[in-house]
Amino acid sequence: KFYKIWEERGYFEIDANKNIRKDGRKFCIMMPPPNVTGSLHIGHALTFTLQDIMTRYKRMDGYKTLWQPGLDHAGIATQNVVEKQLLNQGIKKEELGREKFVEKVWEWKEKSGGMIVHQMRKLGISPAWSRQRFTMDEGLRKAVKKAFVNLYEKGLIVRENYMINWCTHDGALSDIEVEHKENKGKLYHLRYYLADGQNLTANLNRQAEVSRDEFGGCKRGTNAAQNLNQKDEANYREERRGGVDFDDGSAPVVRDRGEISSNKAYQSENLPYIVVATTRPETYFGDTAVMVNPADERYKNLIGKKVVLPIIGREIEIIADEHVDMEFGTGLVKVTPAHDTNDYEVGKRHDLEFITVFDEKGILNEQCAQFKGLERLEARDVIVAELEKLGNVEKIEDYENQVGYCYRCKNVVEPYISKQWFVKKQIADDAIAKVGEGLAKFYPAHWINSFNAWMRELRDWCISRQLWWGHQIPVFYCDECGHEWADEGEPTQCPKCKSANFHQDPDVLDTWFSSGLWPFSTLGWGNGEELKNEKWFDGDLAEFYPNNLLITGFDILFFWVARMMFQGENALGKLPFDDIYLHALVKDEQGRKMSKSLGNVIDPLVSIEEYSADILRFTLALLAVQGRDIKLSDEKMKLVRNFTNKLYNASKYLLLNESKFANLSDAKIETKLGKYMLSRFNECVREVRENIDAYRFNDAANAIYKFLWDEFCDWGIELSKADKGSVRELGAIFKEAMRLLSPFMPFISEYLFHELSGSNLQSASSIMIEAYPQANERDLQIEKTFELVIEAIVAIRRAKATIEQGNSKIAKAFIKLNGNENLTEATNY
């Protein structure tokens, strides 16, 4: 009921607080746009609660305030949702074609997308809903094109062959879209026979083979492959062990084929072999070298010799590369340049052949002999069985390693060479420098170290995605003269040869490209005239960019925050944020991550239904210690529910004695108890303001909690029973405390304020657009007097309990003071 009134009256909009606005005060904060496919989870609830606290506080404090809401089109996620729906109807997207499929996605978006926006309202948040944007609305489409063309013309966007992260379902992925998980797999030790030329022709199809998809005994290259995850070095080196056959672990053994009793066909051969280990035998068809360290005395005689790949019989050379770690594994490593991150770099250094062994769907190609047509993962056991039959498998061991998965579909991700669009890492240089100069502050401060560390290791960012839903890359290719150009508009002819025969690049941009423009594109940058005076207005950029504050989870520091930093700096020459607050994760009471399998997921919508939005919000705020994970539980929400009950009971008591109460600004505080409570309230206001300004939300919430419960209710209400004249004053102070509480608990504060005013929201203005309390001077003398009063009361209660008179009335008690204080006027308390 309240929320509907607030929204209908425009209280969330920029001009809502005109009557209390102060010159020169502006505040802008951007909502991290949730996916159009999403539903409200507890992480959202935390982010939106903290953002709403700041927004309501600034609005009440006289700032011209914009909290910009919106939704992200979520390329992969949204396309997957609609694809699945069509498949349930027996329709493949290819049958519809691109244009019709995109129409279906828009239909779904209008009908079912954005459910999260309605869920957010239940939390009581107050963004400027009239300005809600969508990352693919007409204005933001223009902004994306402008940003792309700008970077293209600067040479900061290029299309090149790189080794990238490739999902055989979803296509190209950036580094941070790959999730690495522990995997229990196998390590295959395979034999490669030396090709001396002796009896070579007769044995091409019987050579022992070793494949490897991960870098074994090599040191990592100083320039690891473009645009692939930098794995932990220990894990990485572990995953790709190369080898030669050893008897005692100290010297390579040259084994004759006559020693291999399992394969009688080899018994007449006397060719030595090496052993190399791999977790991915299906990629060995792409091996183009084996390498050793040139300083390794064990293998100097092997450099320049060749081994033969089994089944296909291709010879590959043993090369020397100083990046091989002689101390790790056997010091002998196979090289698959087209299917391994570091081998890609080795291949470029040694000008090796890059042989791709499967297509974009993961289907083995003609390089794989009789295994052509098999899916890469399904082919593994079939290939190994054939190698075993040929005697090329030395042994197979259980093995644990890290495997990369697509963050969306959970498919195993491949290192894959592909021609894609990239943003050059140099785009971030100026942003890195300005952050280093302190022009953006992180809260907690330690996050600047993570930011700087990641930015130092930044690689070119793959921004092309093989999808139909998203911002289609605004690059065009002439079918007549081959000219390539980027265009913000809708071209009708090739600018070079004037031909009308041209086509647009079919790929779409990574979702994070458009959301990286969010802090300024939503303010009209690059929008042309689209949605002007509806979603944005002249002067918005000048007033609200840079944004004052960003609040988001630390887990998207690199996905989103870093990209906004360098996109904003590149487009406007300024970092997009003054302050960046990164909150931690919401976990269960035992500190475990929430998961369906553990059954410990707290659904914010269920919590709101069971407790209230206010209780969930205040609990999250109380627990939001900077840099510390939040341990949320029902017990903690029950404690806050008790707090709300305390507030209701306090208001009921006050209304038993007075029918309504004046605002504090109109009230005369004359009684000693009134003066004491006012002084303590001023201290509370000071603490709350100081802590909100420093983004210490837990300390701000705790200050309000302690004042209202421990001081106002426990002592103010109780002592007023001995001084009824103070009740009117306490009611005015309590009303002002509801203003102080309003950003944290907007519903109960609104309700109780009107109850004590003898009004209602339907016919009166809301406290959310009234001035936030200011901290006035404290009365330290009256505070000292009441400290003694409270100490005396506590001492008398303890004394009564000691003589088992705790609940009995006593006629008189004597108090001896240690100092010279005079409590004569306070004896009635």
TILO-655821 format. One line per 3 residues: number of its first residue (from 0); their letters; for each residue x, y, z of C-alpha. Coordinates in steps of 0.25 Angstrom, whole numbers. Example, Ala and Ser with C-alpha at 12.3 -4.5 7.8 and 13.67 -1.06 7.14 Angstrom:
% TILO-655821
0) AS) 49/-18/31 ~ 55/-4/29
% end
This chain:
% TILO-655821
0) KFY) 0/0/0 ~ 11/10/4 ~ 20/6/-8
3) KIW) 9/8/-18 ~ 7/22/-12 ~ 21/26/-12
6) EER) 23/21/-26 ~ 10/28/-31 ~ 14/41/-25
9) GYF) 28/41/-32 ~ 36/40/-18 ~ 47/32/-25
12) EID) 49/42/-36 ~ 60/53/-37 ~ 51/64/-34
15) ANK) 44/58/-22 ~ 51/65/-11 ~ 51/79/-18
18) NIR) 46/85/-5 ~ 58/81/4 ~ 69/81/-7
21) KDG) 82/89/-4 ~ 90/96/-15 ~ 101/88/-21
24) RKF) 98/75/-15 ~ 96/63/-25 ~ 97/48/-24
27) CIM) 96/38/-34 ~ 97/23/-33 ~ 95/12/-43
30) MPP) 87/-1/-41 ~ 95/-13/-46 ~ 85/-17/-57
33) PNV) 81/-31/-53 ~ 79/-41/-65 ~ 65/-40/-71
36) TGS) 64/-55/-69 ~ 67/-54/-54 ~ 59/-55/-41
39) LHI) 62/-48/-28 ~ 73/-55/-20 ~ 79/-52/-6
42) GHA) 91/-46/-13 ~ 82/-36/-20 ~ 75/-33/-7
45) LTF) 88/-29/-1 ~ 93/-20/-13 ~ 79/-13/-14
48) TLQ) 77/-11/1 ~ 91/-4/2 ~ 88/4/-10
51) DIM) 74/8/-5 ~ 80/12/9 ~ 90/22/2
54) TRY) 79/27/-8 ~ 69/30/3 ~ 79/36/12
57) KRM) 84/45/1 ~ 70/49/-4 ~ 66/53/11
60) DGY) 79/60/12 ~ 76/70/1 ~ 83/64/-11
63) KTL) 78/64/-25 ~ 78/49/-25 ~ 78/39/-37
66) WQP) 77/24/-35 ~ 78/18/-49 ~ 70/5/-51
69) GLD) 70/-4/-62 ~ 72/-19/-68 ~ 82/-26/-76
72) HAG) 79/-33/-88 ~ 88/-45/-84 ~ 92/-50/-97
75) IAT) 95/-65/-95 ~ 85/-67/-83 ~ 73/-61/-91
78) QNV) 76/-68/-104 ~ 77/-81/-96 ~ 64/-79/-89
81) VEK) 57/-76/-102 ~ 64/-88/-110 ~ 60/-98/-99
84) QLL) 45/-93/-100 ~ 46/-95/-115 ~ 52/-108/-114
87) NQG) 41/-113/-105 ~ 31/-109/-116 ~ 40/-117/-126
90) IKK) 46/-105/-133 ~ 61/-102/-135 ~ 65/-87/-136
93) EEL) 72/-90/-149 ~ 58/-94/-155 ~ 53/-80/-151
96) GRE) 65/-73/-156 ~ 72/-61/-149 ~ 61/-50/-151
99) KFV) 49/-59/-147 ~ 57/-64/-135 ~ 61/-50/-130
102) EKV) 46/-47/-131 ~ 43/-58/-122 ~ 53/-54/-112
105) WEW) 47/-40/-112 ~ 33/-46/-110 ~ 38/-54/-98
108) KEK) 45/-42/-92 ~ 32/-34/-92 ~ 24/-45/-87
111) SGG) 32/-52/-77 ~ 45/-44/-76 ~ 48/-34/-65
114) MIV) 40/-42/-54 ~ 51/-38/-45 ~ 47/-23/-46
117) HQM) 34/-27/-39 ~ 41/-35/-29 ~ 50/-23/-25
120) RKL) 38/-14/-22 ~ 35/-24/-11 ~ 48/-20/-4
123) GIS) 44/-6/-3 ~ 55/0/-12 ~ 54/14/-18
126) PAW) 61/15/-31 ~ 55/25/-42 ~ 46/15/-49
129) SRQ) 42/25/-59 ~ 56/24/-65 ~ 57/9/-65
132) RFT) 67/5/-77 ~ 69/-8/-84 ~ 83/-11/-90
135) MDE) 77/-13/-104 ~ 67/-1/-104 ~ 68/8/-116
138) GLR) 76/19/-109 ~ 86/9/-103 ~ 87/2/-117
141) KAV) 93/15/-122 ~ 102/17/-111 ~ 108/3/-113
144) KKA) 110/5/-127 ~ 117/19/-124 ~ 126/12/-114
147) FVN) 130/1/-123 ~ 133/10/-135 ~ 141/20/-126
150) LYE) 150/8/-122 ~ 151/2/-136 ~ 156/15/-142
153) KGL) 166/16/-130 ~ 171/3/-133 ~ 167/-2/-120
156) IVR) 157/-12/-126 ~ 163/-22/-136 ~ 159/-35/-142
159) ENY) 170/-46/-142 ~ 173/-60/-140 ~ 175/-63/-125
162) MIN) 175/-75/-116 ~ 162/-73/-108 ~ 153/-80/-99
165) WCT) 143/-87/-107 ~ 130/-94/-103 ~ 125/-104/-113
168) HDG) 110/-99/-110 ~ 112/-84/-107 ~ 124/-80/-115
171) ALS) 135/-71/-111 ~ 136/-67/-96 ~ 145/-57/-89
174) DIE) 155/-62/-78 ~ 146/-59/-66 ~ 134/-66/-73
177) VEH) 141/-79/-70 ~ 139/-86/-57 ~ 150/-95/-53
180) KEN) 146/-107/-44 ~ 154/-119/-39 ~ 152/-131/-48
183) KGK) 155/-146/-45 ~ 160/-152/-58 ~ 171/-160/-64
186) LYH) 185/-158/-67 ~ 189/-165/-80 ~ 204/-169/-82
189) LRY) 206/-171/-96 ~ 218/-176/-105 ~ 224/-169/-116
192) YLA) 234/-177/-124 ~ 246/-170/-130 ~ 246/-170/-145
195) DGQ) 261/-174/-148 ~ 257/-178/-162 ~ 259/-192/-158
198) NLT) 247/-201/-162 ~ 239/-188/-162 ~ 231/-190/-174
201) ANL) 225/-203/-168 ~ 222/-198/-155 ~ 215/-184/-158
204) NRQ) 202/-189/-152 ~ 207/-196/-140 ~ 215/-184/-134
207) AEV) 212/-181/-119 ~ 206/-168/-117 ~ 205/-158/-106
210) SRD) 195/-146/-106 ~ 194/-135/-97 ~ 184/-124/-95
213) EFG) 191/-117/-84 ~ 205/-112/-82 ~ 213/-122/-74
216) GCK) 227/-121/-71 ~ 229/-107/-76 ~ 231/-94/-69
219) RGT) 220/-84/-73 ~ 223/-75/-84 ~ 225/-60/-80
222) NAA) 215/-57/-90 ~ 204/-67/-88 ~ 194/-69/-99
225) QNL) 185/-57/-103 ~ 172/-57/-96 ~ 172/-70/-88
228) NQK) 171/-72/-73 ~ 184/-71/-65 ~ 183/-83/-57
231) DEA) 190/-85/-44 ~ 204/-89/-48 ~ 204/-101/-39
234) NYR) 191/-107/-44 ~ 195/-104/-58 ~ 208/-111/-58
237) EER) 202/-122/-51 ~ 192/-124/-62 ~ 202/-126/-73
240) RGG) 213/-136/-70 ~ 222/-140/-81 ~ 231/-152/-80
243) VDF) 241/-162/-84 ~ 241/-176/-79 ~ 249/-177/-67
246) DDG) 254/-189/-59 ~ 259/-182/-46 ~ 254/-168/-48
249) SAP) 268/-163/-52 ~ 271/-166/-66 ~ 262/-169/-78
252) VVR) 261/-183/-82 ~ 262/-187/-97 ~ 252/-199/-98
255) DRG) 253/-208/-109 ~ 240/-213/-115 ~ 244/-227/-112
258) EIS) 242/-224/-98 ~ 227/-221/-100 ~ 221/-234/-98
261) SNK) 207/-229/-100 ~ 208/-226/-114 ~ 215/-237/-122
264) AYQ) 215/-229/-135 ~ 226/-220/-129 ~ 235/-231/-124
267) SEN) 243/-231/-136 ~ 245/-216/-136 ~ 256/-210/-128
270) LPY) 252/-195/-128 ~ 253/-187/-115 ~ 241/-179/-110
273) IVV) 238/-167/-101 ~ 226/-166/-91 ~ 218/-154/-90
276) ATT) 206/-152/-81 ~ 193/-145/-84 ~ 179/-144/-79
279) RPE) 173/-142/-93 ~ 178/-153/-103 ~ 167/-149/-113
282) TYF) 175/-136/-117 ~ 189/-144/-120 ~ 185/-143/-134
285) GDT) 189/-128/-134 ~ 203/-131/-128 ~ 214/-124/-136
288) AVM) 226/-125/-127 ~ 232/-131/-114 ~ 241/-122/-106
291) VNP) 252/-122/-96 ~ 261/-112/-89 ~ 273/-109/-97
294) ADE) 281/-110/-84 ~ 276/-123/-81 ~ 288/-133/-82
297) RYK) 278/-145/-82 ~ 272/-141/-96 ~ 282/-134/-104
300) NLI) 284/-146/-113 ~ 269/-146/-116 ~ 268/-131/-121
303) GKK) 266/-131/-135 ~ 261/-145/-136 ~ 247/-149/-139
306) VVL) 236/-158/-133 ~ 224/-163/-140 ~ 210/-161/-136
309) PII) 202/-174/-135 ~ 191/-178/-144 ~ 193/-166/-154
312) GRE) 208/-168/-155 ~ 212/-153/-156 ~ 226/-150/-152
315) IEI) 228/-139/-142 ~ 242/-133/-137 ~ 248/-132/-123
318) IAD) 251/-118/-121 ~ 258/-110/-111 ~ 251/-99/-103
321) EHV) 257/-92/-90 ~ 243/-91/-84 ~ 243/-106/-81
324) DME) 245/-108/-66 ~ 255/-119/-65 ~ 252/-122/-51
327) FGT) 237/-124/-53 ~ 232/-138/-58 ~ 241/-144/-68
330) GLV) 245/-131/-74 ~ 240/-136/-88 ~ 227/-129/-93
333) KVT) 218/-131/-105 ~ 213/-119/-113 ~ 199/-117/-118
336) PAH) 199/-103/-123 ~ 184/-102/-127 ~ 178/-108/-115
339) DTN) 187/-103/-103 ~ 189/-90/-97 ~ 204/-90/-95
342) DYE) 206/-99/-107 ~ 200/-87/-115 ~ 212/-78/-111
345) VGK) 222/-89/-113 ~ 216/-92/-127 ~ 218/-77/-130
348) RHD) 232/-77/-125 ~ 237/-89/-133 ~ 228/-86/-145
351) LEF) 221/-100/-143 ~ 209/-104/-151 ~ 195/-101/-144
354) ITV) 187/-114/-147 ~ 172/-112/-142 ~ 166/-126/-139
357) FDE) 152/-123/-137 ~ 141/-113/-142 ~ 134/-102/-134
360) KGI) 124/-112/-130 ~ 135/-121/-124 ~ 134/-132/-135
363) LNE) 147/-138/-139 ~ 151/-135/-153 ~ 159/-142/-165
366) QCA) 172/-140/-156 ~ 167/-151/-147 ~ 167/-163/-157
369) QFK) 156/-173/-155 ~ 151/-165/-143 ~ 146/-154/-151
372) GLE) 131/-150/-148 ~ 132/-154/-133 ~ 129/-143/-122
375) RLE) 143/-139/-116 ~ 139/-144/-101 ~ 132/-157/-106
378) ARD) 143/-160/-115 ~ 153/-161/-103 ~ 151/-175/-99
381) VIV) 150/-180/-113 ~ 163/-175/-117 ~ 170/-180/-104
384) AEL) 164/-194/-107 ~ 171/-194/-121 ~ 184/-189/-115
387) EKL) 184/-200/-105 ~ 181/-210/-116 ~ 194/-204/-123
390) GNV) 202/-205/-110 ~ 204/-190/-109 ~ 198/-188/-95
393) EKI) 209/-189/-85 ~ 199/-188/-73 ~ 187/-180/-69
396) EDY) 186/-174/-55 ~ 174/-167/-47 ~ 177/-152/-47
399) ENQ) 171/-140/-41 ~ 173/-126/-49 ~ 165/-113/-52
402) VGY) 156/-113/-63 ~ 150/-100/-69 ~ 134/-100/-71
405) CYR) 125/-90/-78 ~ 119/-81/-67 ~ 106/-83/-74
408) CKN) 104/-97/-80 ~ 115/-104/-71 ~ 121/-110/-84
411) VVE) 136/-113/-84 ~ 143/-101/-90 ~ 153/-103/-101
414) PYI) 166/-95/-104 ~ 163/-92/-119 ~ 169/-83/-130
417) SKQ) 158/-75/-136 ~ 157/-61/-143 ~ 150/-52/-133
420) WFV) 148/-38/-129 ~ 156/-33/-118 ~ 158/-20/-110
423) KKQ) 173/-18/-108 ~ 178/-17/-94 ~ 184/-3/-96
426) IAD) 169/2/-94 ~ 171/1/-79 ~ 185/8/-78
429) DAI) 179/22/-74 ~ 169/16/-64 ~ 180/8/-58
432) AKV) 188/21/-56 ~ 177/29/-50 ~ 173/18/-40
435) GEG) 187/18/-36 ~ 187/33/-34 ~ 175/31/-24
438) LAK) 164/37/-33 ~ 155/25/-30 ~ 154/19/-15
441) FYP) 151/5/-12 ~ 143/1/0 ~ 149/-8/7
444) AHW) 162/-2/3 ~ 169/-15/0 ~ 161/-17/-13
447) INS) 170/-7/-20 ~ 181/-18/-19 ~ 172/-28/-26
450) FNA) 168/-18/-36 ~ 183/-14/-39 ~ 188/-29/-40
453) WMR) 177/-33/-50 ~ 179/-20/-58 ~ 194/-23/-59
456) ELR) 191/-36/-65 ~ 180/-32/-74 ~ 180/-38/-87
459) DWC) 172/-34/-100 ~ 158/-36/-98 ~ 150/-45/-107
462) ISR) 137/-38/-110 ~ 130/-46/-121 ~ 120/-56/-118
465) QLW) 114/-66/-127 ~ 99/-63/-123 ~ 87/-57/-130
468) WGH) 82/-49/-118 ~ 90/-37/-114 ~ 97/-25/-121
471) QIP) 101/-29/-135 ~ 115/-25/-137 ~ 114/-12/-146
474) VFY) 125/-16/-156 ~ 122/-18/-170 ~ 129/-26/-182
477) CDE) 128/-22/-196 ~ 125/-35/-205 ~ 131/-28/-217
480) CGH) 144/-21/-213 ~ 146/-28/-199 ~ 146/-14/-192
483) EWA) 143/-15/-177 ~ 137/-3/-169 ~ 130/0/-156
486) DEG) 118/9/-156 ~ 109/15/-146 ~ 97/16/-155
489) EPT) 91/6/-165 ~ 99/7/-178 ~ 93/5/-192
492) QCP) 106/4/-200 ~ 121/1/-198 ~ 128/14/-196
495) KCK) 140/10/-204 ~ 134/4/-217 ~ 119/8/-215
498) SAN) 114/-6/-217 ~ 101/-10/-210 ~ 106/-24/-208
501) FHQ) 111/-25/-194 ~ 108/-32/-181 ~ 109/-29/-167
504) DPD) 117/-38/-157 ~ 108/-48/-152 ~ 114/-49/-138
507) VLD) 108/-41/-126 ~ 116/-33/-115 ~ 119/-39/-101
510) TWF) 108/-35/-92 ~ 119/-28/-83 ~ 122/-19/-94
513) SSG) 109/-12/-94 ~ 108/-12/-78 ~ 122/-6/-78
516) LWP) 115/7/-83 ~ 104/7/-73 ~ 109/18/-64
519) FST) 109/28/-76 ~ 100/22/-87 ~ 88/23/-78
522) LGW) 91/38/-76 ~ 89/40/-91 ~ 103/38/-96
525) GNG) 103/33/-110 ~ 87/32/-110 ~ 85/42/-121
528) EEL) 71/47/-119 ~ 66/33/-115 ~ 57/33/-103
531) KNE) 62/48/-100 ~ 53/55/-90 ~ 47/41/-86
534) KWF) 58/33/-80 ~ 69/44/-80 ~ 70/59/-81
537) DGD) 80/69/-85 ~ 90/72/-74 ~ 89/58/-68
540) LAE) 103/55/-72 ~ 109/68/-67 ~ 101/66/-54
543) FYP) 103/52/-51 ~ 116/47/-58 ~ 124/42/-51
546) NNL) 115/35/-42 ~ 117/37/-28 ~ 117/23/-23
549) LIT) 116/8/-28 ~ 111/-3/-19 ~ 112/-17/-24
552) GFD) 118/-31/-21 ~ 133/-33/-21 ~ 130/-45/-30
555) ILF) 128/-36/-42 ~ 140/-27/-40 ~ 146/-32/-52
558) FWV) 134/-36/-60 ~ 127/-22/-59 ~ 134/-12/-50
561) ARM) 148/-12/-57 ~ 141/-11/-71 ~ 133/1/-67
564) MFQ) 146/8/-62 ~ 153/7/-75 ~ 141/9/-84
567) GEN) 137/21/-76 ~ 151/27/-76 ~ 152/24/-91
570) ALG) 139/30/-95 ~ 139/43/-86 ~ 153/44/-80
573) KLP) 148/42/-66 ~ 147/30/-57 ~ 132/26/-55
576) FDD) 132/26/-40 ~ 137/34/-28 ~ 135/22/-19
579) IYL) 134/7/-21 ~ 128/-1/-10 ~ 129/-16/-12
582) HAL) 121/-25/-2 ~ 124/-39/2 ~ 116/-52/0
585) VKD) 103/-55/7 ~ 105/-69/14 ~ 98/-77/23
588) EQG) 100/-77/38 ~ 111/-87/38 ~ 118/-79/27
591) RKM) 115/-88/16 ~ 111/-83/2 ~ 97/-85/-1
594) SKS) 93/-96/-10 ~ 81/-105/-14 ~ 89/-117/-11
597) LGN) 92/-113/4 ~ 77/-108/5 ~ 82/-95/12
600) VID) 77/-85/1 ~ 70/-73/8 ~ 60/-68/-2
603) PLV) 58/-53/0 ~ 44/-53/-5 ~ 40/-64/5
606) SIE) 47/-56/16 ~ 40/-44/12 ~ 27/-52/13
609) EYS) 30/-58/26 ~ 36/-46/33 ~ 35/-33/25
612) ADI) 44/-25/15 ~ 48/-16/27 ~ 53/-28/35
615) LRF) 61/-34/24 ~ 67/-21/20 ~ 71/-17/34
618) TLA) 77/-31/37 ~ 86/-30/24 ~ 90/-16/28
621) LLA) 94/-20/42 ~ 102/-31/37 ~ 109/-23/25
624) VQG) 123/-22/31 ~ 132/-17/21 ~ 140/-28/15
627) RDI) 134/-39/23 ~ 124/-50/18 ~ 110/-48/23
630) KLS) 105/-60/31 ~ 90/-59/30 ~ 80/-68/38
633) DEK) 66/-68/42 ~ 70/-66/57 ~ 76/-53/53
636) MKL) 64/-48/46 ~ 56/-52/58 ~ 64/-43/67
639) VRN) 61/-32/57 ~ 46/-35/58 ~ 47/-34/73
642) FTN) 53/-20/70 ~ 41/-16/62 ~ 32/-21/73
645) KLY) 39/-12/82 ~ 37/0/73 ~ 22/-4/72
648) NAS) 21/-5/87 ~ 28/8/89 ~ 18/16/80
651) KYL) 6/9/87 ~ 11/14/100 ~ 13/28/95
654) LLN) -1/28/89 ~ -7/23/102 ~ -2/37/108
657) ESK) -4/46/97 ~ -13/46/84 ~ -2/51/75
660) FAN) 12/58/76 ~ 18/70/69 ~ 31/69/61
663) LSD) 44/71/68 ~ 46/84/61 ~ 33/90/67
666) AKI) 34/83/81 ~ 40/90/94 ~ 49/80/101
669) ETK) 48/85/116 ~ 49/73/125 ~ 62/67/129
672) LGK) 58/53/123 ~ 54/60/110 ~ 68/67/110
675) YML) 75/54/113 ~ 68/47/102 ~ 70/58/92
678) SRF) 85/58/95 ~ 87/43/93 ~ 79/44/80
681) NEC) 88/55/75 ~ 100/46/78 ~ 93/35/71
684) VRE) 90/44/59 ~ 105/47/58 ~ 109/33/59
687) VRE) 99/29/48 ~ 103/40/38 ~ 118/37/41
690) NID) 116/23/38 ~ 107/24/26 ~ 117/34/20
693) AYR) 128/24/21 ~ 119/12/16 ~ 120/5/30
696) FND) 105/1/28 ~ 106/-9/40 ~ 111/2/50
699) AAN) 101/11/45 ~ 90/1/47 ~ 95/-3/60
702) AIY) 96/11/65 ~ 81/13/62 ~ 78/-1/68
705) KFL) 85/2/81 ~ 79/16/83 ~ 64/12/80
708) WDE) 65/-1/88 ~ 75/0/99 ~ 74/15/102
711) FCD) 60/20/97 ~ 51/8/100 ~ 59/2/112
714) WGI) 62/15/119 ~ 54/26/113 ~ 40/19/113
717) ELS) 43/14/127 ~ 47/27/133 ~ 36/34/127
720) KAD) 27/26/136 ~ 32/35/147 ~ 31/48/139
723) KGS) 19/48/131 ~ 22/62/126 ~ 33/56/118
726) VRE) 25/47/109 ~ 21/58/100 ~ 36/61/98
729) LGA) 39/47/96 ~ 29/45/85 ~ 35/57/77
732) IFK) 49/50/79 ~ 43/37/75 ~ 37/43/62
735) EAM) 50/49/58 ~ 57/35/61 ~ 47/29/51
738) RLL) 53/39/40 ~ 67/34/44 ~ 62/20/43
741) SPF) 55/22/29 ~ 66/19/20 ~ 68/5/27
744) MPF) 53/2/30 ~ 44/10/21 ~ 31/3/24
747) ISE) 31/3/39 ~ 37/17/40 ~ 26/23/31
750) YLF) 15/16/38 ~ 19/19/52 ~ 23/34/49
753) HEL) 9/36/44 ~ 2/28/55 ~ 10/38/65
756) SGS) 6/50/56 ~ -9/47/56 ~ -8/46/41
759) NLQ) -7/36/30 ~ 1/34/17 ~ -12/35/8
762) SAS) -14/49/13 ~ 0/54/17 ~ 14/55/11
765) SIM) 24/44/13 ~ 36/45/23 ~ 44/39/11
768) IEA) 45/53/5 ~ 46/61/18 ~ 60/65/24
771) YPQ) 69/55/30 ~ 72/58/45 ~ 84/67/47
774) ANE) 94/65/59 ~ 92/76/69 ~ 101/79/81
777) RDL) 100/69/93 ~ 97/73/107 ~ 108/66/114
780) QIE) 104/70/128 ~ 90/64/127 ~ 96/52/121
783) KTF) 105/50/133 ~ 94/52/143 ~ 86/41/136
786) ELV) 98/32/135 ~ 98/33/150 ~ 82/31/151
789) IEA) 83/19/142 ~ 95/13/150 ~ 88/15/163
792) IVA) 75/8/158 ~ 84/-4/153 ~ 91/-4/167
795) IRR) 78/-4/175 ~ 72/-15/166 ~ 85/-24/168
798) AKA) 84/-21/183 ~ 70/-25/184 ~ 73/-38/176
801) TIE) 84/-41/185 ~ 75/-41/197 ~ 64/-48/189
804) QGN) 55/-36/189 ~ 56/-35/173 ~ 41/-33/171
807) SKI) 37/-27/184 ~ 34/-12/186 ~ 43/-5/196
810) AKA) 40/8/203 ~ 53/15/202 ~ 67/13/197
813) FIK) 80/21/200 ~ 90/24/190 ~ 104/29/193
816) LNG) 111/36/182 ~ 126/36/180 ~ 127/50/174
819) NEN) 121/63/177 ~ 109/61/168 ~ 96/67/172
822) LTE) 84/57/169 ~ 74/64/177 ~ 65/68/165
825) ATN) 67/54/159 ~ 62/46/171 ~ 48/44/165
828) Y) 54/35/154
% end
